[in-house]
Amino acid sequence: MLLDGRPLQDNALDARLYLERGRLHERLRRAVSSRYNTLLLGKRGSGKTTELAQLAFRLREDDVPVAFADVGLAESPLAVVQLIRNELGRTPSISDSWRQAFRTALEPQPPALSVDSQLLDAVRALNIEDPDGDDSGAAGPICLIVDGLASTEIAYTLFGRLRDELWRLPYVWVISGDVKQESSFLAPPADAFFDVVLRIPDLELQDAQDLIARRASADVTESPGQRFLPDVTGLIGAWADTPREVLRMFREADLEDRTLDEVARDQQKLEDKARALGPSSEMAYREMRAMNRPVSASDAEFLNHLGWTRPRAVKVLNELEAAGLARASTAPPDGSGGRPRKLYLPVLEVFK
């Protein structure tokens, strides 16, 4: 079985597992062919990375030039641009580095201006047009796919403040973002950069059935996952509407040799328990589950999505831990000094 939760990659092997969601893939490809800059929005776990990887795979099959930049580890706009340059094969040359060093030495600037100057230079260096004027773009401009932007602040700097600079570059841009942050991604003047905004729909019953049918591996005649295939209806609801959630529940059912109805009932017990603690606990529990990684009370993404302060997060996370809805562990400081951090993971299963 292939019931793991990893995003599909841009290769032929994963292409056979890809589940098309309505006309989304077709619309993405048409947007690229029409040279529209596109923003793809979706919930966490909805399949944004999979959609973009499969878009890259299909475009390469059609001989469309593509560069796919995973910028999830980039913590600044400059780092994002540098990762994009690497994907384009435009790593800074020695002469570029020396030129920047001389400029910094001869024209000292305040730190903020210096950072802006470096960023502007890096963006302009993304232009890979032939300096001799030879038109090598007969197949059209490169489709530049950017996945995993760490924050909307980074997105605003690039597609808002530097919008005009990016417009001058010979690329068609496809960017992914969290649907909860749509208003931030489209804050003026960034709204004008994106010609098309597409949203990944929630997973419906037929989608879930098709997803599991593909992942249960038709090559295995006695696949354990196949006994669950008729029993998908109980999965689809407010708390299981993404591929990540559906696959997680199938894995739990397979691991414990239980039916999906049993897993769904246990999941509902956890939801009810969080709801009984109050609206804040229910919101935090759902957000932690959707983030699919450890969170702390000072986690910027966690706080921004909920609109909370750190003290409120500390209180609610402690309540979830005391109620058995979250597991806590201690991690070293994040590099900025201070005390060790307390990290929380939501309890997602009721193992027997």
C-alpha beads as a LAMMPS data file, in Angstrom:
LAMMPS data file: protein, C-alpha beads

352 atoms
351 bonds

1 atom types
1 bond types

-500.0 500.0 xlo xhi
-500.0 500.0 ylo yhi
-500.0 500.0 zlo zhi

Masses

1 110.0

Atoms # bond

1 1 1 0.000 0.000 0.000
2 1 1 1.020 3.593 -0.559
3 1 1 -0.980 5.219 2.209
4 1 1 1.825 7.482 3.405
5 1 1 1.072 11.176 3.628
6 1 1 3.954 12.514 1.560
7 1 1 3.207 14.899 -1.312
8 1 1 3.516 13.309 -4.733
9 1 1 6.641 14.203 -6.681
10 1 1 7.002 15.329 -10.288
11 1 1 7.749 11.940 -11.832
12 1 1 5.957 9.266 -13.839
13 1 1 5.767 6.851 -10.899
14 1 1 3.811 9.300 -8.744
15 1 1 1.748 10.530 -11.677
16 1 1 -0.238 7.270 -11.636
17 1 1 -1.263 7.997 -8.038
18 1 1 -2.352 11.555 -8.755
19 1 1 -6.011 12.366 -8.123
20 1 1 -7.347 15.205 -10.262
21 1 1 -9.696 17.492 -8.352
22 1 1 -12.390 18.626 -10.734
23 1 1 -11.011 20.995 -13.368
24 1 1 -8.280 22.393 -11.106
25 1 1 -5.340 20.820 -12.960
26 1 1 -6.742 21.815 -16.346
27 1 1 -7.211 25.397 -15.179
28 1 1 -3.658 25.534 -13.824
29 1 1 -2.229 24.384 -17.144
30 1 1 -4.371 26.831 -19.093
31 1 1 -3.282 29.671 -16.834
32 1 1 0.363 28.828 -17.510
33 1 1 -0.197 28.528 -21.277
34 1 1 -1.953 31.922 -21.206
35 1 1 1.012 33.350 -19.248
36 1 1 -1.083 34.307 -16.235
37 1 1 0.641 34.625 -12.870
38 1 1 -1.332 32.305 -10.592
39 1 1 -1.890 31.964 -6.855
40 1 1 -2.964 28.471 -5.747
41 1 1 -4.664 28.448 -2.340
42 1 1 -5.613 25.500 -0.167
43 1 1 -5.897 24.220 3.363
44 1 1 -2.969 22.505 5.005
45 1 1 -2.924 18.935 3.772
46 1 1 -5.172 19.719 0.813
47 1 1 -2.474 18.784 -1.708
48 1 1 -0.906 22.083 -2.809
49 1 1 2.579 20.592 -3.205
50 1 1 1.174 17.570 -5.035
51 1 1 -0.764 19.804 -7.441
52 1 1 2.306 21.909 -8.203
53 1 1 4.581 18.888 -8.616
54 1 1 2.164 17.259 -11.042
55 1 1 1.802 20.557 -12.895
56 1 1 5.596 20.641 -13.297
57 1 1 5.624 17.011 -14.508
58 1 1 2.898 17.558 -17.120
59 1 1 4.451 20.815 -18.353
60 1 1 7.827 19.121 -18.835
61 1 1 6.092 16.396 -20.823
62 1 1 4.795 19.185 -23.080
63 1 1 8.341 20.629 -23.380
64 1 1 7.426 23.730 -21.400
65 1 1 10.467 25.012 -19.455
66 1 1 9.823 24.704 -15.708
67 1 1 11.691 25.488 -12.502
68 1 1 10.282 24.227 -9.184
69 1 1 11.552 26.001 -6.049
70 1 1 10.673 24.627 -2.612
71 1 1 11.304 27.640 -0.364
72 1 1 9.868 26.224 2.854
73 1 1 13.169 26.671 4.725
74 1 1 13.662 30.287 3.611
75 1 1 13.149 32.778 6.434
76 1 1 13.580 35.978 4.431
77 1 1 12.740 37.327 0.963
78 1 1 16.441 37.288 0.078
79 1 1 16.701 33.598 0.985
80 1 1 13.662 32.845 -1.212
81 1 1 15.250 34.613 -4.171
82 1 1 18.532 32.790 -3.629
83 1 1 16.745 29.418 -3.646
84 1 1 14.953 30.385 -6.850
85 1 1 18.287 31.377 -8.408
86 1 1 19.693 27.984 -7.501
87 1 1 16.796 26.228 -9.226
88 1 1 17.348 28.355 -12.308
89 1 1 21.052 27.522 -12.339
90 1 1 21.912 31.145 -11.559
91 1 1 23.957 30.767 -8.380
92 1 1 25.934 33.948 -7.678
93 1 1 29.267 33.969 -9.471
94 1 1 32.556 34.948 -7.845
95 1 1 32.451 38.244 -9.727
96 1 1 28.932 38.917 -8.374
97 1 1 30.144 38.296 -4.828
98 1 1 33.203 40.518 -5.227
99 1 1 31.114 43.274 -6.827
100 1 1 28.684 43.221 -3.906
101 1 1 31.536 43.215 -1.388
102 1 1 33.175 46.271 -3.014
103 1 1 29.853 48.097 -3.163
104 1 1 29.224 47.472 0.527
105 1 1 32.747 48.621 1.424
106 1 1 32.747 51.763 -0.730
107 1 1 29.133 52.819 -0.240
108 1 1 28.228 52.097 3.376
109 1 1 24.481 52.233 4.008
110 1 1 22.168 51.799 6.978
111 1 1 21.396 48.113 7.632
112 1 1 17.811 48.284 6.345
113 1 1 18.861 49.928 3.092
114 1 1 21.711 47.468 2.688
115 1 1 19.297 44.532 2.977
116 1 1 16.927 46.148 0.476
117 1 1 19.804 46.781 -1.910
118 1 1 20.959 43.158 -1.728
119 1 1 17.411 41.919 -2.286
120 1 1 16.889 44.191 -5.281
121 1 1 20.180 43.077 -6.817
122 1 1 19.257 39.422 -6.255
123 1 1 15.836 39.869 -7.886
124 1 1 17.328 41.609 -10.911
125 1 1 19.886 38.795 -11.204
126 1 1 16.988 36.383 -11.810
127 1 1 16.825 37.686 -15.362
128 1 1 18.476 34.960 -17.440
129 1 1 17.858 36.465 -20.862
130 1 1 20.749 35.957 -23.247
131 1 1 22.989 39.043 -22.987
132 1 1 23.796 38.701 -26.708
133 1 1 20.137 39.178 -27.543
134 1 1 19.564 35.659 -28.842
135 1 1 15.925 34.726 -28.283
136 1 1 16.181 31.314 -26.624
137 1 1 12.606 31.383 -25.409
138 1 1 10.937 29.924 -28.461
139 1 1 9.027 27.504 -26.254
140 1 1 7.730 30.394 -24.187
141 1 1 8.821 31.844 -20.843
142 1 1 9.900 29.616 -17.988
143 1 1 7.108 28.595 -15.627
144 1 1 8.519 29.364 -12.184
145 1 1 6.710 27.369 -9.485
146 1 1 7.294 28.512 -5.895
147 1 1 6.027 26.313 -3.076
148 1 1 6.145 26.609 0.712
149 1 1 6.482 30.340 1.413
150 1 1 7.102 30.616 5.144
151 1 1 5.123 33.803 5.755
152 1 1 2.803 36.286 4.120
153 1 1 5.276 39.035 5.011
154 1 1 7.795 37.439 2.664
155 1 1 5.111 37.069 -0.006
156 1 1 4.104 40.728 0.356
157 1 1 7.711 41.936 0.058
158 1 1 8.231 39.978 -3.145
159 1 1 4.883 40.255 -4.911
160 1 1 3.848 43.594 -3.448
161 1 1 6.847 45.840 -2.852
162 1 1 8.895 44.247 -5.658
163 1 1 5.943 43.586 -7.930
164 1 1 7.186 45.796 -10.779
165 1 1 10.645 44.241 -10.672
166 1 1 9.163 40.735 -10.922
167 1 1 6.916 41.797 -13.780
168 1 1 10.038 42.645 -15.789
169 1 1 11.387 39.103 -15.482
170 1 1 10.762 36.502 -18.228
171 1 1 8.700 34.119 -16.120
172 1 1 5.186 32.897 -15.554
173 1 1 4.768 32.563 -11.786
174 1 1 2.732 29.929 -9.944
175 1 1 2.718 30.407 -6.156
176 1 1 1.073 28.326 -3.431
177 1 1 -0.404 29.695 -0.215
178 1 1 -2.658 28.842 2.718
179 1 1 -6.279 29.694 1.977
180 1 1 -6.662 31.168 5.481
181 1 1 -4.118 33.817 4.500
182 1 1 -5.728 34.763 1.205
183 1 1 -6.329 38.389 2.202
184 1 1 -2.673 38.769 3.186
185 1 1 -1.380 37.277 -0.060
186 1 1 -3.645 39.594 -2.036
187 1 1 -3.055 42.796 -0.056
188 1 1 -2.485 45.704 -2.511
189 1 1 -0.302 46.108 -4.495
190 1 1 0.312 42.325 -4.528
191 1 1 -3.274 41.751 -5.691
192 1 1 -2.390 43.117 -9.119
193 1 1 0.508 40.676 -9.537
194 1 1 -1.742 37.610 -9.575
195 1 1 -3.864 37.351 -12.714
196 1 1 -5.576 34.169 -11.535
197 1 1 -6.461 32.861 -8.064
198 1 1 -7.409 29.167 -7.815
199 1 1 -8.566 27.302 -4.712
200 1 1 -8.255 23.579 -4.012
201 1 1 -11.730 22.257 -3.151
202 1 1 -12.485 20.146 -0.093
203 1 1 -12.205 16.413 -0.601
204 1 1 -15.618 14.915 -1.318
205 1 1 -16.812 11.332 -0.981
206 1 1 -15.965 10.238 -4.532
207 1 1 -12.555 11.930 -4.284
208 1 1 -11.785 10.051 -1.067
209 1 1 -12.793 6.741 -2.631
210 1 1 -10.630 7.405 -5.685
211 1 1 -7.705 8.513 -3.514
212 1 1 -7.717 5.317 -1.469
213 1 1 -8.288 3.146 -4.531
214 1 1 -5.128 4.613 -6.096
215 1 1 -3.019 4.443 -2.936
216 1 1 -4.107 0.929 -1.947
217 1 1 -1.883 -0.408 -4.761
218 1 1 -3.776 -2.418 -7.361
219 1 1 -0.684 -4.644 -7.774
220 1 1 -1.362 -6.276 -4.394
221 1 1 -4.176 -8.835 -4.573
222 1 1 -4.652 -9.126 -0.815
223 1 1 -4.026 -5.508 0.154
224 1 1 -5.239 -4.876 3.742
225 1 1 -6.374 -1.436 2.684
226 1 1 -8.890 -2.845 0.215
227 1 1 -11.170 -4.093 2.968
228 1 1 -11.778 -0.445 3.906
229 1 1 -12.677 0.769 0.419
230 1 1 -16.488 0.422 0.729
231 1 1 -16.384 2.150 4.116
232 1 1 -15.388 5.700 3.210
233 1 1 -18.622 7.596 3.860
234 1 1 -18.012 8.028 7.587
235 1 1 -14.705 9.765 6.915
236 1 1 -15.902 12.803 5.025
237 1 1 -16.920 15.684 7.232
238 1 1 -15.741 18.904 8.775
239 1 1 -12.646 17.209 10.234
240 1 1 -11.680 14.889 7.361
241 1 1 -11.882 16.911 4.163
242 1 1 -8.261 16.814 2.964
243 1 1 -6.143 13.993 1.514
244 1 1 -3.781 14.211 4.501
245 1 1 -6.596 13.582 7.013
246 1 1 -8.193 10.783 5.001
247 1 1 -4.887 8.959 4.540
248 1 1 -3.996 9.390 8.217
249 1 1 -7.257 7.759 9.286
250 1 1 -6.775 4.907 6.825
251 1 1 -3.301 4.279 8.219
252 1 1 -4.693 4.162 11.755
253 1 1 -7.423 1.738 10.712
254 1 1 -4.885 -0.484 8.963
255 1 1 -2.429 -0.387 11.882
256 1 1 -5.073 -1.305 14.449
257 1 1 -7.020 -3.692 12.173
258 1 1 -10.198 -1.699 12.701
259 1 1 -12.933 -0.313 10.484
260 1 1 -13.061 3.303 9.421
261 1 1 -16.339 3.716 11.287
262 1 1 -14.551 2.835 14.510
263 1 1 -11.723 5.249 13.771
264 1 1 -14.212 7.972 12.841
265 1 1 -16.135 7.483 16.093
266 1 1 -12.938 7.787 18.123
267 1 1 -11.969 10.901 16.205
268 1 1 -15.344 12.384 16.992
269 1 1 -14.795 11.645 20.690
270 1 1 -11.579 13.681 20.573
271 1 1 -13.369 16.506 18.780
272 1 1 -16.177 16.490 21.346
273 1 1 -13.681 16.493 24.194
274 1 1 -11.901 19.554 22.759
275 1 1 -15.247 21.288 22.196
276 1 1 -16.265 20.668 25.801
277 1 1 -13.215 22.615 26.979
278 1 1 -14.461 25.684 25.143
279 1 1 -14.206 27.409 21.740
280 1 1 -10.543 28.338 22.188
281 1 1 -9.504 24.751 22.895
282 1 1 -11.499 23.467 19.948
283 1 1 -9.884 26.052 17.636
284 1 1 -6.385 25.256 18.897
285 1 1 -6.888 21.499 18.604
286 1 1 -8.099 21.797 15.004
287 1 1 -5.258 24.153 14.097
288 1 1 -2.608 21.883 15.617
289 1 1 -4.014 18.899 13.731
290 1 1 -4.020 20.835 10.454
291 1 1 -0.445 22.086 10.916
292 1 1 0.828 18.504 11.182
293 1 1 3.955 19.450 13.155
294 1 1 4.896 20.392 16.735
295 1 1 3.881 23.894 17.815
296 1 1 4.888 26.121 20.720
297 1 1 3.120 28.998 22.416
298 1 1 5.387 31.400 20.519
299 1 1 4.947 29.751 17.104
300 1 1 4.282 32.700 14.791
301 1 1 2.296 30.699 12.237
302 1 1 0.121 29.143 14.948
303 1 1 -0.545 32.521 16.607
304 1 1 -1.232 34.334 13.334
305 1 1 -3.765 31.762 12.153
306 1 1 -5.658 31.966 15.438
307 1 1 -5.159 35.707 16.021
308 1 1 -3.884 35.028 19.539
309 1 1 -1.249 36.390 21.886
310 1 1 1.405 34.140 23.406
311 1 1 -0.136 34.188 26.939
312 1 1 -3.452 32.987 25.558
313 1 1 -1.713 30.207 23.633
314 1 1 0.174 29.102 26.764
315 1 1 -3.099 28.802 28.693
316 1 1 -4.980 26.876 26.001
317 1 1 -2.110 24.514 25.148
318 1 1 -1.722 23.648 28.827
319 1 1 -5.458 22.924 29.005
320 1 1 -5.230 20.592 26.010
321 1 1 -2.279 18.773 27.563
322 1 1 -4.098 18.351 30.898
323 1 1 -7.150 16.960 29.065
324 1 1 -5.063 14.386 27.192
325 1 1 -5.612 16.076 23.834
326 1 1 -1.998 17.175 23.352
327 1 1 1.403 15.659 24.097
328 1 1 4.196 17.955 25.266
329 1 1 7.950 17.649 24.865
330 1 1 10.918 19.926 25.443
331 1 1 13.174 21.199 22.664
332 1 1 16.422 23.208 22.799
333 1 1 16.247 27.011 22.344
334 1 1 15.650 28.105 18.757
335 1 1 19.104 29.688 18.387
336 1 1 18.231 33.119 19.723
337 1 1 19.075 32.148 23.289
338 1 1 16.614 31.863 26.129
339 1 1 15.057 28.840 27.769
340 1 1 14.175 25.511 26.151
341 1 1 10.873 25.492 24.300
342 1 1 7.830 23.411 25.145
343 1 1 6.397 21.800 22.014
344 1 1 2.935 20.301 21.628
345 1 1 1.486 17.702 19.280
346 1 1 -2.249 16.943 19.108
347 1 1 -3.495 13.497 20.060
348 1 1 -4.981 12.149 16.828
349 1 1 -5.839 8.586 17.704
350 1 1 -7.405 6.473 20.401
351 1 1 -5.335 3.299 20.282
352 1 1 -6.832 0.299 22.000

Bonds

1 1 1 2
2 1 2 3
3 1 3 4
4 1 4 5
5 1 5 6
6 1 6 7
7 1 7 8
8 1 8 9
9 1 9 10
10 1 10 11
11 1 11 12
12 1 12 13
13 1 13 14
14 1 14 15
15 1 15 16
16 1 16 17
17 1 17 18
18 1 18 19
19 1 19 20
20 1 20 21
21 1 21 22
22 1 22 23
23 1 23 24
24 1 24 25
25 1 25 26
26 1 26 27
27 1 27 28
28 1 28 29
29 1 29 30
30 1 30 31
31 1 31 32
32 1 32 33
33 1 33 34
34 1 34 35
35 1 35 36
36 1 36 37
37 1 37 38
38 1 38 39
39 1 39 40
40 1 40 41
41 1 41 42
42 1 42 43
43 1 43 44
44 1 44 45
45 1 45 46
46 1 46 47
47 1 47 48
48 1 48 49
49 1 49 50
50 1 50 51
51 1 51 52
52 1 52 53
53 1 53 54
54 1 54 55
55 1 55 56
56 1 56 57
57 1 57 58
58 1 58 59
59 1 59 60
60 1 60 61
61 1 61 62
62 1 62 63
63 1 63 64
64 1 64 65
65 1 65 66
66 1 66 67
67 1 67 68
68 1 68 69
69 1 69 70
70 1 70 71
71 1 71 72
72 1 72 73
73 1 73 74
74 1 74 75
75 1 75 76
76 1 76 77
77 1 77 78
78 1 78 79
79 1 79 80
80 1 80 81
81 1 81 82
82 1 82 83
83 1 83 84
84 1 84 85
85 1 85 86
86 1 86 87
87 1 87 88
88 1 88 89
89 1 89 90
90 1 90 91
91 1 91 92
92 1 92 93
93 1 93 94
94 1 94 95
95 1 95 96
96 1 96 97
97 1 97 98
98 1 98 99
99 1 99 100
100 1 100 101
101 1 101 102
102 1 102 103
103 1 103 104
104 1 104 105
105 1 105 106
106 1 106 107
107 1 107 108
108 1 108 109
109 1 109 110
110 1 110 111
111 1 111 112
112 1 112 113
113 1 113 114
114 1 114 115
115 1 115 116
116 1 116 117
117 1 117 118
118 1 118 119
119 1 119 120
120 1 120 121
121 1 121 122
122 1 122 123
123 1 123 124
124 1 124 125
125 1 125 126
126 1 126 127
127 1 127 128
128 1 128 129
129 1 129 130
130 1 130 131
131 1 131 132
132 1 132 133
133 1 133 134
134 1 134 135
135 1 135 136
136 1 136 137
137 1 137 138
138 1 138 139
139 1 139 140
140 1 140 141
141 1 141 142
142 1 142 143
143 1 143 144
144 1 144 145
145 1 145 146
146 1 146 147
147 1 147 148
148 1 148 149
149 1 149 150
150 1 150 151
151 1 151 152
152 1 152 153
153 1 153 154
154 1 154 155
155 1 155 156
156 1 156 157
157 1 157 158
158 1 158 159
159 1 159 160
160 1 160 161
161 1 161 162
162 1 162 163
163 1 163 164
164 1 164 165
165 1 165 166
166 1 166 167
167 1 167 168
168 1 168 169
169 1 169 170
170 1 170 171
171 1 171 172
172 1 172 173
173 1 173 174
174 1 174 175
175 1 175 176
176 1 176 177
177 1 177 178
178 1 178 179
179 1 179 180
180 1 180 181
181 1 181 182
182 1 182 183
183 1 183 184
184 1 184 185
185 1 185 186
186 1 186 187
187 1 187 188
188 1 188 189
189 1 189 190
190 1 190 191
191 1 191 192
192 1 192 193
193 1 193 194
194 1 194 195
195 1 195 196
196 1 196 197
197 1 197 198
198 1 198 199
199 1 199 200
200 1 200 201
201 1 201 202
202 1 202 203
203 1 203 204
204 1 204 205
205 1 205 206
206 1 206 207
207 1 207 208
208 1 208 209
209 1 209 210
210 1 210 211
211 1 211 212
212 1 212 213
213 1 213 214
214 1 214 215
215 1 215 216
216 1 216 217
217 1 217 218
218 1 218 219
219 1 219 220
220 1 220 221
221 1 221 222
222 1 222 223
223 1 223 224
224 1 224 225
225 1 225 226
226 1 226 227
227 1 227 228
228 1 228 229
229 1 229 230
230 1 230 231
231 1 231 232
232 1 232 233
233 1 233 234
234 1 234 235
235 1 235 236
236 1 236 237
237 1 237 238
238 1 238 239
239 1 239 240
240 1 240 241
241 1 241 242
242 1 242 243
243 1 243 244
244 1 244 245
245 1 245 246
246 1 246 247
247 1 247 248
248 1 248 249
249 1 249 250
250 1 250 251
251 1 251 252
252 1 252 253
253 1 253 254
254 1 254 255
255 1 255 256
256 1 256 257
257 1 257 258
258 1 258 259
259 1 259 260
260 1 260 261
261 1 261 262
262 1 262 263
263 1 263 264
264 1 264 265
265 1 265 266
266 1 266 267
267 1 267 268
268 1 268 269
269 1 269 270
270 1 270 271
271 1 271 272
272 1 272 273
273 1 273 274
274 1 274 275
275 1 275 276
276 1 276 277
277 1 277 278
278 1 278 279
279 1 279 280
280 1 280 281
281 1 281 282
282 1 282 283
283 1 283 284
284 1 284 285
285 1 285 286
286 1 286 287
287 1 287 288
288 1 288 289
289 1 289 290
290 1 290 291
291 1 291 292
292 1 292 293
293 1 293 294
294 1 294 295
295 1 295 296
296 1 296 297
297 1 297 298
298 1 298 299
299 1 299 300
300 1 300 301
301 1 301 302
302 1 302 303
303 1 303 304
304 1 304 305
305 1 305 306
306 1 306 307
307 1 307 308
308 1 308 309
309 1 309 310
310 1 310 311
311 1 311 312
312 1 312 313
313 1 313 314
314 1 314 315
315 1 315 316
316 1 316 317
317 1 317 318
318 1 318 319
319 1 319 320
320 1 320 321
321 1 321 322
322 1 322 323
323 1 323 324
324 1 324 325
325 1 325 326
326 1 326 327
327 1 327 328
328 1 328 329
329 1 329 330
330 1 330 331
331 1 331 332
332 1 332 333
333 1 333 334
334 1 334 335
335 1 335 336
336 1 336 337
337 1 337 338
338 1 338 339
339 1 339 340
340 1 340 341
341 1 341 342
342 1 342 343
343 1 343 344
344 1 344 345
345 1 345 346
346 1 346 347
347 1 347 348
348 1 348 349
349 1 349 350
350 1 350 351
351 1 351 352
